[in-house]
Amino acid sequence: MRASQILFSAQKKSGFKLPFPVELTPLAICTALACGSLAFFTTKHFAGDQELRLRRNPELSILEETIKKHEDN
């Protein structure tokens, strides 16, 4: 059975209006979840990795030893 034009237009006007198509909601949720996971796991990796050098650490740097070694030669 086909809805009449009056009922069809009344249905469109009532209800909550989203600013974007409903079909994009799952895509937006998945994208937000992926970005959140990216941020979480990247932060976790940078905070927990002891071998990753994020700033200059004189105890781990062998630059000065290498320079002295080449100056002596």
N, C-alpha and C positions, 0 to 999 in steps of 0.2 A: 504494500500500500504506500502510496506517495503522499508526503505531507503537503498540506495546502500552503500557499504562499504566505498567508497570515501567520500560521504557526511556525513556519520556517524562519521568518524574519523576527518573530518574537523570541525565538530560541537564541538567535545570534546576539541580540541586544542584552539579554540577561546574563548574569554570571560574572565571574572574575575575569578580567582581561589581562593577559600576560603581554609584556612588551616584546616578546619574541615568540616564534612558532613553538608549539608544544613538542614537535618532533625533535627539536634541538636540545631539549632538557637532558636526555641520557648522554648526549655528546658533551654537554657542558659539565655534567657530573663526572664523567670519565676523565675529561681534561683537567678538571680541578683536582681529582684524586691523583692523577699522574704528576702534576706539578707539585702537589704536596708531598708525595713520596720522593720525588727528586730532591726537594729541599731537605727533607728529613734525612735521607740516606747520605746525601753529600755532606751535610753538617756532621752526621755521625762518623763518617769516614775521616773527615778532616780533624775532628776532635779526638778520635781514638787511635789514629795511626801514629805510632811513635817514630817510625822511620821516615815519615814525610817531613821535609824541611820547609816550613812556611816562612820562617824568618832566619836571619843569620845567627848561627850558633857557633861560637869560637871553639867549643870543645870538639865539634864534629868536622870543622873545616880544616882541610889540609892545604889550603891555598898558600899560606905563608911558608910552610915547609917546602912546597914545590918551588916557590920563588927563590928561597935560599939555596935549594939544591941546584937550580939552574944558574944562579949567580956564582956559585963556587966552581962550576965547570967552566 
